[in-house]
Amino acid sequence: MKMCETGVKVEFEKKAFEQIRQNASQVLNSDDAPDVMEYNKGNATSGLLASQGLLTNLNDYVSEYG
């Protein structure tokens, strides 16, 4: 766990892409879902997760906080 300058605690967990791809919908649809997750959007699988309501658009936050 890492403490950021803002006082926010960040727990970084590294997984292999194949492991994430196989388990993403189960992980994101659980009580233990991460607040932020990097996911390969180039293979059309993120569209499936979005259609299931498991992804949140962060564009407004990026615009506000850079």
N, CA, C and O atoms as a Tripos MOL2 file, in Angstrom:
@<TRIPOS>MOLECULE
protein
  264   263    66     0     0
PROTEIN
NO_CHARGES

@<TRIPOS>ATOM
      1 N           0.8490   -1.1600    0.0000 N.3       1 MET1
      2 CA          0.0000    0.0000    0.0000 C.3       1 MET1
      3 C           0.9010    1.2310    0.0000 C.2       1 MET1
      4 O           1.9330    1.2690    0.6700 O.2       1 MET1
      5 N           0.4890    2.2240   -0.7600 N.am      2 LYS2
      6 CA          1.2650    3.4550   -0.8820 C.3       2 LYS2
      7 C           0.3940    4.6350   -0.4580 C.2       2 LYS2
      8 O          -0.7820    4.7010   -0.8160 O.2       2 LYS2
      9 N           0.9630    5.5530    0.2940 N.am      3 MET3
     10 CA          0.2600    6.7610    0.7110 C.3       3 MET3
     11 C           0.6530    7.8860   -0.2340 C.2       3 MET3
     12 O           1.8370    8.1880   -0.3870 O.2       3 MET3
     13 N          -0.3280    8.5030   -0.8640 N.am      4 CYS4
     14 CA         -0.0760    9.6150   -1.7800 C.3       4 CYS4
     15 C           0.0210   10.9190   -1.0070 C.2       4 CYS4
     16 O          -0.3310   10.9830    0.1710 O.2       4 CYS4
     17 N           0.5040   11.9620   -1.6810 N.am      5 GLU5
     18 CA          0.6410   13.2840   -1.0560 C.3       5 GLU5
     19 C          -0.6890   13.8120   -0.5350 C.2       5 GLU5
     20 O          -0.7170   14.5870    0.4210 O.2       5 GLU5
     21 N          -1.7880   13.4000   -1.1560 N.am      6 THR6
     22 CA         -3.1080   13.8770   -0.7520 C.3       6 THR6
     23 C          -3.6480   13.1400    0.4600 C.2       6 THR6
     24 O          -4.6940   13.5060    0.9970 O.2       6 THR6
     25 N          -2.9340   12.0930    0.9010 N.am      7 GLY7
     26 CA         -3.4050   11.2900    2.0170 C.3       7 GLY7
     27 C          -4.2180   10.0900    1.5790 C.2       7 GLY7
     28 O          -4.6710    9.3060    2.4120 O.2       7 GLY7
     29 N          -4.4030    9.9410    0.2890 N.am      8 VAL8
     30 CA         -5.1440    8.8060   -0.2480 C.3       8 VAL8
     31 C          -4.2510    7.5770   -0.2000 C.2       8 VAL8
     32 O          -3.0790    7.6480   -0.5690 O.2       8 VAL8
     33 N          -4.7840    6.4660    0.2430 N.am      9 LYS9
     34 CA         -4.0430    5.2130    0.2600 C.3       9 LYS9
     35 C          -4.3260    4.4560   -1.0310 C.2       9 LYS9
     36 O          -5.4820    4.2830   -1.4190 O.2       9 LYS9
     37 N          -3.2710    4.0110   -1.6880 N.am     10 VAL10
     38 CA         -3.3920    3.2920   -2.9550 C.3      10 VAL10
     39 C          -2.8070    1.9030   -2.8020 C.2      10 VAL10
     40 O          -1.6400    1.7500   -2.4430 O.2      10 VAL10
     41 N          -3.6140    0.8950   -3.0720 N.am     11 GLU11
     42 CA         -3.1390   -0.4800   -3.0710 C.3      11 GLU11
     43 C          -2.9900   -0.9010   -4.5210 C.2      11 GLU11
     44 O          -3.9740   -0.9640   -5.2590 O.2      11 GLU11
     45 N          -1.7820   -1.1850   -4.9250 N.am     12 PHE12
     46 CA         -1.4750   -1.5430   -6.3040 C.3      12 PHE12
     47 C          -1.3540   -3.0570   -6.3920 C.2      12 PHE12
     48 O          -0.5920   -3.6740   -5.6480 O.2      12 PHE12
     49 N          -2.1110   -3.6440   -7.3050 N.am     13 GLU13
     50 CA         -2.0610   -5.0890   -7.4940 C.3      13 GLU13
     51 C          -1.8230   -5.3730   -8.9690 C.2      13 GLU13
     52 O          -2.5880   -4.9320   -9.8260 O.2      13 GLU13
     53 N          -0.7760   -6.0980   -9.2540 N.am     14 LYS14
     54 CA         -0.3990   -6.3880  -10.6320 C.3      14 LYS14
     55 C          -0.8880   -7.7810  -11.0170 C.2      14 LYS14
     56 O          -0.6570   -8.7490  -10.2930 O.2      14 LYS14
     57 N          -1.5640   -7.8750  -12.1600 N.am     15 LYS15
     58 CA         -2.0650   -9.1490  -12.6780 C.3      15 LYS15
     59 C          -1.6700   -9.2750  -14.1390 C.2      15 LYS15
     60 O          -1.4990   -8.2710  -14.8310 O.2      15 LYS15
     61 N          -1.5270  -10.5020  -14.6050 N.am     16 ALA16
     62 CA         -1.2610  -10.7480  -16.0170 C.3      16 ALA16
     63 C          -2.5110  -10.4070  -16.8220 C.2      16 ALA16
     64 O          -3.6330  -10.6190  -16.3610 O.2      16 ALA16
     65 N          -2.3100   -9.8770  -18.0350 N.am     17 PHE17
     66 CA         -3.4510   -9.4780  -18.8500 C.3      17 PHE17
     67 C          -4.4340  -10.6260  -19.0470 C.2      17 PHE17
     68 O          -5.6440  -10.4240  -18.9470 O.2      17 PHE17
     69 N          -3.9420  -11.8050  -19.3210 N.am     18 GLU18
     70 CA         -4.8340  -12.9540  -19.5680 C.3      18 GLU18
     71 C          -5.6850  -13.2570  -18.3400 C.2      18 GLU18
     72 O          -6.8620  -13.5940  -18.4670 O.2      18 GLU18
     73 N          -5.1060  -13.1410  -17.1760 N.am     19 GLN19
     74 CA         -5.8500  -13.3530  -15.9330 C.3      19 GLN19
     75 C          -6.9480  -12.3010  -15.7720 C.2      19 GLN19
     76 O          -8.0720  -12.6190  -15.3850 O.2      19 GLN19
     77 N          -6.6120  -11.0560  -16.0720 N.am     20 ILE20
     78 CA         -7.6140   -9.9870  -15.9920 C.3      20 ILE20
     79 C          -8.7180  -10.2160  -17.0220 C.2      20 ILE20
     80 O          -9.9010  -10.0870  -16.7060 O.2      20 ILE20
     81 N          -8.3360  -10.5510  -18.2400 N.am     21 ARG21
     82 CA         -9.3190  -10.7590  -19.3030 C.3      21 ARG21
     83 C         -10.3110  -11.8580  -18.9350 C.2      21 ARG21
     84 O         -11.5120  -11.7200  -19.1700 O.2      21 ARG21
     85 N          -9.8200  -12.9270  -18.3690 N.am     22 GLN22
     86 CA        -10.6790  -14.0630  -18.0370 C.3      22 GLN22
     87 C         -11.6040  -13.7800  -16.8630 C.2      22 GLN22
     88 O         -12.6930  -14.3500  -16.7840 O.2      22 GLN22
     89 N         -11.1890  -12.9110  -15.9520 N.am     23 ASN23
     90 CA        -11.9420  -12.7110  -14.7100 C.3      23 ASN23
     91 C         -12.5380  -11.3250  -14.5440 C.2      23 ASN23
     92 O         -13.1530  -11.0480  -13.5140 O.2      23 ASN23
     93 N         -12.3770  -10.4570  -15.5120 N.am     24 ALA24
     94 CA        -12.7790   -9.0540  -15.3450 C.3      24 ALA24
     95 C         -14.2400   -8.8870  -14.9550 C.2      24 ALA24
     96 O         -14.5380   -8.1470  -14.0180 O.2      24 ALA24
     97 N         -15.1470   -9.5440  -15.6380 N.am     25 SER25
     98 CA        -16.5640   -9.3360  -15.3280 C.3      25 SER25
     99 C         -16.8990   -9.8010  -13.9220 C.2      25 SER25
    100 O         -17.7130   -9.1680  -13.2490 O.2      25 SER25
    101 N         -16.2940  -10.8930  -13.4600 N.am     26 GLN26
    102 CA        -16.5510  -11.3660  -12.0960 C.3      26 GLN26
    103 C         -15.9490  -10.4200  -11.0630 C.2      26 GLN26
    104 O         -16.5650  -10.1440  -10.0340 O.2      26 GLN26
    105 N         -14.7430   -9.9240  -11.3390 N.am     27 VAL27
    106 CA        -14.0810   -9.0080  -10.4070 C.3      27 VAL27
    107 C         -14.8560   -7.6950  -10.3090 C.2      27 VAL27
    108 O         -15.0920   -7.1850   -9.2140 O.2      27 VAL27
    109 N         -15.2500   -7.1520  -11.4670 N.am     28 LEU28
    110 CA        -15.9370   -5.8610  -11.4770 C.3      28 LEU28
    111 C         -17.3640   -5.9440  -10.9500 C.2      28 LEU28
    112 O         -17.9260   -4.9280  -10.5400 O.2      28 LEU28
    113 N         -17.9550   -7.1180  -10.9540 N.am     29 ASN29
    114 CA        -19.3320   -7.3000  -10.4950 C.3      29 ASN29
    115 C         -19.3560   -7.8820   -9.0820 C.2      29 ASN29
    116 O         -20.2500   -8.6560   -8.7400 O.2      29 ASN29
    117 N         -18.3710   -7.5070   -8.2640 N.am     30 SER30
    118 CA        -18.3040   -8.0130   -6.8980 C.3      30 SER30
    119 C         -18.2010   -6.8560   -5.9100 C.2      30 SER30
    120 O         -17.9670   -5.7110   -6.2950 O.2      30 SER30
    121 N         -18.3760   -7.1730   -4.6500 N.am     31 ASP31
    122 CA        -18.2360   -6.1600   -3.5950 C.3      31 ASP31
    123 C         -16.7850   -5.7210   -3.4260 C.2      31 ASP31
    124 O         -16.5170   -4.6810   -2.8230 O.2      31 ASP31
    125 N         -15.8470   -6.5070   -3.9540 N.am     32 ASP32
    126 CA        -14.4240   -6.1970   -3.8390 C.3      32 ASP32
    127 C         -13.8550   -5.5790   -5.1080 C.2      32 ASP32
    128 O         -12.6410   -5.6020   -5.3120 O.2      32 ASP32
    129 N         -14.7090   -5.0290   -5.9640 N.am     33 ALA33
    130 CA        -14.2490   -4.4350   -7.2260 C.3      33 ALA33
    131 C         -13.3000   -3.2730   -6.9500 C.2      33 ALA33
    132 O         -13.5220   -2.4960   -6.0210 O.2      33 ALA33
    133 N         -12.2480   -3.1530   -7.7480 N.am     34 PRO34
    134 CA        -11.3240   -2.0290   -7.5540 C.3      34 PRO34
    135 C         -11.9710   -0.7080   -7.9650 C.2      34 PRO34
    136 O         -12.8720   -0.6830   -8.8040 O.2      34 PRO34
    137 N         -11.5090    0.3760   -7.3740 N.am     35 ASP35
    138 CA        -12.0040    1.7010   -7.7590 C.3      35 ASP35
    139 C         -11.4970    2.0780   -9.1470 C.2      35 ASP35
    140 O         -12.2100    2.7220   -9.9170 O.2      35 ASP35
    141 N         -10.2620    1.6760   -9.4670 N.am     36 VAL36
    142 CA         -9.6470    1.9740  -10.7570 C.3      36 VAL36
    143 C          -8.9530    0.7100  -11.2430 C.2      36 VAL36
    144 O          -8.3030    0.0000  -10.4770 O.2      36 VAL36
    145 N          -9.1100    0.4500  -12.5350 N.am     37 MET37
    146 CA         -8.5090   -0.7520  -13.1020 C.3      37 MET37
    147 C          -8.0930   -0.4640  -14.5390 C.2      37 MET37
    148 O          -8.8710    0.0990  -15.3090 O.2      37 MET37
    149 N          -6.8820   -0.8420  -14.9010 N.am     38 GLU38
    150 CA         -6.4470   -0.7110  -16.2850 C.3      38 GLU38
    151 C          -6.8680   -1.9710  -17.0200 C.2      38 GLU38
    152 O          -6.6680   -3.0850  -16.5370 O.2      38 GLU38
    153 N          -7.4540   -1.7790  -18.1940 N.am     39 TYR39
    154 CA         -7.9720   -2.9170  -18.9550 C.3      39 TYR39
    155 C          -7.6880   -2.6890  -20.4280 C.2      39 TYR39
    156 O          -7.8490   -1.5720  -20.9210 O.2      39 TYR39
    157 N          -7.2760   -3.7070  -21.1280 N.am     40 ASN40
    158 CA         -6.9670   -3.5930  -22.5500 C.3      40 ASN40
    159 C          -8.2490   -3.3210  -23.3240 C.2      40 ASN40
    160 O          -9.1340   -4.1730  -23.3960 O.2      40 ASN40
    161 N          -8.3390   -2.1420  -23.8970 N.am     41 LYS41
    162 CA         -9.5540   -1.7610  -24.6230 C.3      41 LYS41
    163 C          -9.4430   -2.0100  -26.1160 C.2      41 LYS41
    164 O         -10.3630   -1.6790  -26.8630 O.2      41 LYS41
    165 N          -8.3420   -2.5820  -26.5640 N.am     42 GLY42
    166 CA         -8.1120   -2.7530  -27.9890 C.3      42 GLY42
    167 C          -8.6890   -4.0090  -28.5900 C.2      42 GLY42
    168 O          -8.6350   -4.1800  -29.8080 O.2      42 GLY42
    169 N          -9.2410   -4.8980  -27.7810 N.am     43 ASN43
    170 CA         -9.7220   -6.1590  -28.3340 C.3      43 ASN43
    171 C         -11.2370   -6.3310  -28.2240 C.2      43 ASN43
    172 O         -11.7370   -7.4520  -28.3170 O.2      43 ASN43
    173 N         -11.9530   -5.2610  -28.0320 N.am     44 ALA44
    174 CA        -13.4260   -5.2120  -27.9970 C.3      44 ALA44
    175 C         -14.0400   -5.8400  -26.7540 C.2      44 ALA44
    176 O         -15.2650   -5.8430  -26.6260 O.2      44 ALA44
    177 N         -13.2510   -6.3650  -25.8430 N.am     45 THR45
    178 CA        -13.8460   -6.9500  -24.6470 C.3      45 THR45
    179 C         -14.3470   -5.8900  -23.6730 C.2      45 THR45
    180 O         -15.2500   -6.1650  -22.8830 O.2      45 THR45
    181 N         -13.7860   -4.6970  -23.7110 N.am     46 SER46
    182 CA        -14.2700   -3.6450  -22.8070 C.3      46 SER46
    183 C         -15.6770   -3.2010  -23.1860 C.2      46 SER46
    184 O         -16.4280   -2.7390  -22.3270 O.2      46 SER46
    185 N         -16.0440   -3.3330  -24.4570 N.am     47 GLY47
    186 CA        -17.4170   -3.0220  -24.8720 C.3      47 GLY47
    187 C         -18.4240   -3.9260  -24.1860 C.2      47 GLY47
    188 O         -19.5090   -3.4800  -23.8100 O.2      47 GLY47
    189 N         -18.0750   -5.1800  -24.0240 N.am     48 LEU48
    190 CA        -18.9520   -6.1200  -23.3170 C.3      48 LEU48
    191 C         -19.1000   -5.7100  -21.8600 C.2      48 LEU48
    192 O         -20.2070   -5.7190  -21.3200 O.2      48 LEU48
    193 N         -17.9880   -5.3500  -21.2200 N.am     49 LEU49
    194 CA        -18.0520   -4.9170  -19.8210 C.3      49 LEU49
    195 C         -18.8900   -3.6470  -19.6810 C.2      49 LEU49
    196 O         -19.6600   -3.5070  -18.7310 O.2      49 LEU49
    197 N         -18.7390   -2.7240  -20.6290 N.am     50 ALA50
    198 CA        -19.5220   -1.4850  -20.5990 C.3      50 ALA50
    199 C         -21.0050   -1.7840  -20.7720 C.2      50 ALA50
    200 O         -21.8380   -1.2020  -20.0770 O.2      50 ALA50
    201 N         -21.3430   -2.6850  -21.6930 N.am     51 SER51
    202 CA        -22.7540   -3.0140  -21.9290 C.3      51 SER51
    203 C         -23.3740   -3.6920  -20.7170 C.2      51 SER51
    204 O         -24.5940   -3.6650  -20.5530 O.2      51 SER51
    205 N         -22.5550   -4.3000  -19.8650 N.am     52 GLN52
    206 CA        -23.0400   -4.9310  -18.6380 C.3      52 GLN52
    207 C         -23.1110   -3.9360  -17.4840 C.2      52 GLN52
    208 O         -23.4950   -4.2970  -16.3720 O.2      52 GLN52
    209 N         -22.7390   -2.6710  -17.7500 N.am     53 GLY53
    210 CA        -22.7890   -1.6390  -16.7180 C.3      53 GLY53
    211 C         -21.6650   -1.7430  -15.7050 C.2      53 GLY53
    212 O         -21.8020   -1.2620  -14.5800 O.2      53 GLY53
    213 N         -20.5470   -2.3670  -16.0860 N.am     54 LEU54
    214 CA        -19.4510   -2.6000  -15.1500 C.3      54 LEU54
    215 C         -18.3380   -1.5680  -15.2480 C.2      54 LEU54
    216 O         -17.4040   -1.5960  -14.4460 O.2      54 LEU54
    217 N         -18.4190   -0.6470  -16.2250 N.am     55 LEU55
    218 CA        -17.4090    0.3870  -16.3940 C.3      55 LEU55
    219 C         -18.0250    1.7610  -16.2130 C.2      55 LEU55
    220 O         -19.2060    1.9600  -16.4980 O.2      55 LEU55
    221 N         -17.2390    2.6950  -15.7450 N.am     56 THR56
    222 CA        -17.6820    4.0670  -15.5530 C.3      56 THR56
    223 C         -16.8120    4.9910  -16.3900 C.2      56 THR56
    224 O         -15.5870    4.8760  -16.3710 O.2      56 THR56
    225 N         -17.4260    5.8920  -17.1120 N.am     57 ASN57
    226 CA        -16.7050    6.8700  -17.9130 C.3      57 ASN57
    227 C         -16.0860    7.9140  -16.9710 C.2      57 ASN57
    228 O         -16.7840    8.5200  -16.1590 O.2      57 ASN57
    229 N         -14.7810    8.1120  -17.0920 N.am     58 LEU58
    230 CA        -14.0650    9.0400  -16.2080 C.3      58 LEU58
    231 C         -13.7010   10.3520  -16.8930 C.2      58 LEU58
    232 O         -12.9250   11.1320  -16.3420 O.2      58 LEU58
    233 N         -14.2430   10.6140  -18.0810 N.am     59 ASN59
    234 CA        -13.8870   11.8190  -18.8350 C.3      59 ASN59
    235 C         -14.1030   13.1000  -18.0360 C.2      59 ASN59
    236 O         -13.2670   14.0020  -18.0850 O.2      59 ASN59
    237 N         -15.1970   13.1940  -17.3090 N.am     60 ASP60
    238 CA        -15.4630   14.4160  -16.5220 C.3      60 ASP60
    239 C         -14.3860   14.6300  -15.4600 C.2      60 ASP60
    240 O         -13.9740   15.7630  -15.2140 O.2      60 ASP60
    241 N         -13.9320   13.5530  -14.8340 N.am     61 TYR61
    242 CA        -12.8870   13.6600  -13.8090 C.3      61 TYR61
    243 C         -11.5500   14.0400  -14.4320 C.2      61 TYR61
    244 O         -10.7890   14.8210  -13.8590 O.2      61 TYR61
    245 N         -11.2700   13.4890  -15.5990 N.am     62 VAL62
    246 CA        -10.0360   13.8390  -16.2910 C.3      62 VAL62
    247 C         -10.0460   15.3230  -16.6580 C.2      62 VAL62
    248 O          -9.0400   16.0160  -16.5040 O.2      62 VAL62
    249 N         -11.1880   15.8030  -17.1430 N.am     63 SER63
    250 CA        -11.2900   17.2280  -17.4810 C.3      63 SER63
    251 C         -11.1190   18.1070  -16.2490 C.2      63 SER63
    252 O         -10.4530   19.1410  -16.3020 O.2      63 SER63
    253 N         -11.7220   17.6910  -15.1390 N.am     64 GLU64
    254 CA        -11.6700   18.5020  -13.9230 C.3      64 GLU64
    255 C         -10.3020   18.4580  -13.2380 C.2      64 GLU64
    256 O          -9.8120   19.4880  -12.7740 O.2      64 GLU64
    257 N          -9.6900   17.2920  -13.1720 N.am     65 TYR65
    258 CA         -8.4680   17.1360  -12.3930 C.3      65 TYR65
    259 C          -7.2160   16.9440  -13.2360 C.2      65 TYR65
    260 O          -6.1030   16.9710  -12.7090 O.2      65 TYR65
    261 N          -7.3870   16.7500  -14.5420 N.am     66 GLY66
    262 CA         -6.2240   16.5880  -15.4160 C.3      66 GLY66
    263 C          -5.6070   15.2420  -15.2490 C.2      66 GLY66
    264 O          -4.6140   14.9320  -15.9080 O.2      66 GLY66
@<TRIPOS>BOND
     1     1     2 1
     2     2     3 1
     3     3     4 2
     4     3     5 am
     5     5     6 1
     6     6     7 1
     7     7     8 2
     8     7     9 am
     9     9    10 1
    10    10    11 1
    11    11    12 2
    12    11    13 am
    13    13    14 1
    14    14    15 1
    15    15    16 2
    16    15    17 am
    17    17    18 1
    18    18    19 1
    19    19    20 2
    20    19    21 am
    21    21    22 1
    22    22    23 1
    23    23    24 2
    24    23    25 am
    25    25    26 1
    26    26    27 1
    27    27    28 2
    28    27    29 am
    29    29    30 1
    30    30    31 1
    31    31    32 2
    32    31    33 am
    33    33    34 1
    34    34    35 1
    35    35    36 2
    36    35    37 am
    37    37    38 1
    38    38    39 1
    39    39    40 2
    40    39    41 am
    41    41    42 1
    42    42    43 1
    43    43    44 2
    44    43    45 am
    45    45    46 1
    46    46    47 1
    47    47    48 2
    48    47    49 am
    49    49    50 1
    50    50    51 1
    51    51    52 2
    52    51    53 am
    53    53    54 1
    54    54    55 1
    55    55    56 2
    56    55    57 am
    57    57    58 1
    58    58    59 1
    59    59    60 2
    60    59    61 am
    61    61    62 1
    62    62    63 1
    63    63    64 2
    64    63    65 am
    65    65    66 1
    66    66    67 1
    67    67    68 2
    68    67    69 am
    69    69    70 1
    70    70    71 1
    71    71    72 2
    72    71    73 am
    73    73    74 1
    74    74    75 1
    75    75    76 2
    76    75    77 am
    77    77    78 1
    78    78    79 1
    79    79    80 2
    80    79    81 am
    81    81    82 1
    82    82    83 1
    83    83    84 2
    84    83    85 am
    85    85    86 1
    86    86    87 1
    87    87    88 2
    88    87    89 am
    89    89    90 1
    90    90    91 1
    91    91    92 2
    92    91    93 am
    93    93    94 1
    94    94    95 1
    95    95    96 2
    96    95    97 am
    97    97    98 1
    98    98    99 1
    99    99   100 2
   100    99   101 am
   101   101   102 1
   102   102   103 1
   103   103   104 2
   104   103   105 am
   105   105   106 1
   106   106   107 1
   107   107   108 2
   108   107   109 am
   109   109   110 1
   110   110   111 1
   111   111   112 2
   112   111   113 am
   113   113   114 1
   114   114   115 1
   115   115   116 2
   116   115   117 am
   117   117   118 1
   118   118   119 1
   119   119   120 2
   120   119   121 am
   121   121   122 1
   122   122   123 1
   123   123   124 2
   124   123   125 am
   125   125   126 1
   126   126   127 1
   127   127   128 2
   128   127   129 am
   129   129   130 1
   130   130   131 1
   131   131   132 2
   132   131   133 am
   133   133   134 1
   134   134   135 1
   135   135   136 2
   136   135   137 am
   137   137   138 1
   138   138   139 1
   139   139   140 2
   140   139   141 am
   141   141   142 1
   142   142   143 1
   143   143   144 2
   144   143   145 am
   145   145   146 1
   146   146   147 1
   147   147   148 2
   148   147   149 am
   149   149   150 1
   150   150   151 1
   151   151   152 2
   152   151   153 am
   153   153   154 1
   154   154   155 1
   155   155   156 2
   156   155   157 am
   157   157   158 1
   158   158   159 1
   159   159   160 2
   160   159   161 am
   161   161   162 1
   162   162   163 1
   163   163   164 2
   164   163   165 am
   165   165   166 1
   166   166   167 1
   167   167   168 2
   168   167   169 am
   169   169   170 1
   170   170   171 1
   171   171   172 2
   172   171   173 am
   173   173   174 1
   174   174   175 1
   175   175   176 2
   176   175   177 am
   177   177   178 1
   178   178   179 1
   179   179   180 2
   180   179   181 am
   181   181   182 1
   182   182   183 1
   183   183   184 2
   184   183   185 am
   185   185   186 1
   186   186   187 1
   187   187   188 2
   188   187   189 am
   189   189   190 1
   190   190   191 1
   191   191   192 2
   192   191   193 am
   193   193   194 1
   194   194   195 1
   195   195   196 2
   196   195   197 am
   197   197   198 1
   198   198   199 1
   199   199   200 2
   200   199   201 am
   201   201   202 1
   202   202   203 1
   203   203   204 2
   204   203   205 am
   205   205   206 1
   206   206   207 1
   207   207   208 2
   208   207   209 am
   209   209   210 1
   210   210   211 1
   211   211   212 2
   212   211   213 am
   213   213   214 1
   214   214   215 1
   215   215   216 2
   216   215   217 am
   217   217   218 1
   218   218   219 1
   219   219   220 2
   220   219   221 am
   221   221   222 1
   222   222   223 1
   223   223   224 2
   224   223   225 am
   225   225   226 1
   226   226   227 1
   227   227   228 2
   228   227   229 am
   229   229   230 1
   230   230   231 1
   231   231   232 2
   232   231   233 am
   233   233   234 1
   234   234   235 1
   235   235   236 2
   236   235   237 am
   237   237   238 1
   238   238   239 1
   239   239   240 2
   240   239   241 am
   241   241   242 1
   242   242   243 1
   243   243   244 2
   244   243   245 am
   245   245   246 1
   246   246   247 1
   247   247   248 2
   248   247   249 am
   249   249   250 1
   250   250   251 1
   251   251   252 2
   252   251   253 am
   253   253   254 1
   254   254   255 1
   255   255   256 2
   256   255   257 am
   257   257   258 1
   258   258   259 1
   259   259   260 2
   260   259   261 am
   261   261   262 1
   262   262   263 1
   263   263   264 2
@<TRIPOS>SUBSTRUCTURE
     1 MET1         2 RESIDUE 1 A MET
     2 LYS2         6 RESIDUE 1 A LYS
     3 MET3        10 RESIDUE 1 A MET
     4 CYS4        14 RESIDUE 1 A CYS
     5 GLU5        18 RESIDUE 1 A GLU
     6 THR6        22 RESIDUE 1 A THR
     7 GLY7        26 RESIDUE 1 A GLY
     8 VAL8        30 RESIDUE 1 A VAL
     9 LYS9        34 RESIDUE 1 A LYS
    10 VAL10       38 RESIDUE 1 A VAL
    11 GLU11       42 RESIDUE 1 A GLU
    12 PHE12       46 RESIDUE 1 A PHE
    13 GLU13       50 RESIDUE 1 A GLU
    14 LYS14       54 RESIDUE 1 A LYS
    15 LYS15       58 RESIDUE 1 A LYS
    16 ALA16       62 RESIDUE 1 A ALA
    17 PHE17       66 RESIDUE 1 A PHE
    18 GLU18       70 RESIDUE 1 A GLU
    19 GLN19       74 RESIDUE 1 A GLN
    20 ILE20       78 RESIDUE 1 A ILE
    21 ARG21       82 RESIDUE 1 A ARG
    22 GLN22       86 RESIDUE 1 A GLN
    23 ASN23       90 RESIDUE 1 A ASN
    24 ALA24       94 RESIDUE 1 A ALA
    25 SER25       98 RESIDUE 1 A SER
    26 GLN26      102 RESIDUE 1 A GLN
    27 VAL27      106 RESIDUE 1 A VAL
    28 LEU28      110 RESIDUE 1 A LEU
    29 ASN29      114 RESIDUE 1 A ASN
    30 SER30      118 RESIDUE 1 A SER
    31 ASP31      122 RESIDUE 1 A ASP
    32 ASP32      126 RESIDUE 1 A ASP
    33 ALA33      130 RESIDUE 1 A ALA
    34 PRO34      134 RESIDUE 1 A PRO
    35 ASP35      138 RESIDUE 1 A ASP
    36 VAL36      142 RESIDUE 1 A VAL
    37 MET37      146 RESIDUE 1 A MET
    38 GLU38      150 RESIDUE 1 A GLU
    39 TYR39      154 RESIDUE 1 A TYR
    40 ASN40      158 RESIDUE 1 A ASN
    41 LYS41      162 RESIDUE 1 A LYS
    42 GLY42      166 RESIDUE 1 A GLY
    43 ASN43      170 RESIDUE 1 A ASN
    44 ALA44      174 RESIDUE 1 A ALA
    45 THR45      178 RESIDUE 1 A THR
    46 SER46      182 RESIDUE 1 A SER
    47 GLY47      186 RESIDUE 1 A GLY
    48 LEU48      190 RESIDUE 1 A LEU
    49 LEU49      194 RESIDUE 1 A LEU
    50 ALA50      198 RESIDUE 1 A ALA
    51 SER51      202 RESIDUE 1 A SER
    52 GLN52      206 RESIDUE 1 A GLN
    53 GLY53      210 RESIDUE 1 A GLY
    54 LEU54      214 RESIDUE 1 A LEU
    55 LEU55      218 RESIDUE 1 A LEU
    56 THR56      222 RESIDUE 1 A THR
    57 ASN57      226 RESIDUE 1 A ASN
    58 LEU58      230 RESIDUE 1 A LEU
    59 ASN59      234 RESIDUE 1 A ASN
    60 ASP60      238 RESIDUE 1 A ASP
    61 TYR61      242 RESIDUE 1 A TYR
    62 VAL62      246 RESIDUE 1 A VAL
    63 SER63      250 RESIDUE 1 A SER
    64 GLU64      254 RESIDUE 1 A GLU
    65 TYR65      258 RESIDUE 1 A TYR
    66 GLY66      262 RESIDUE 1 A GLY
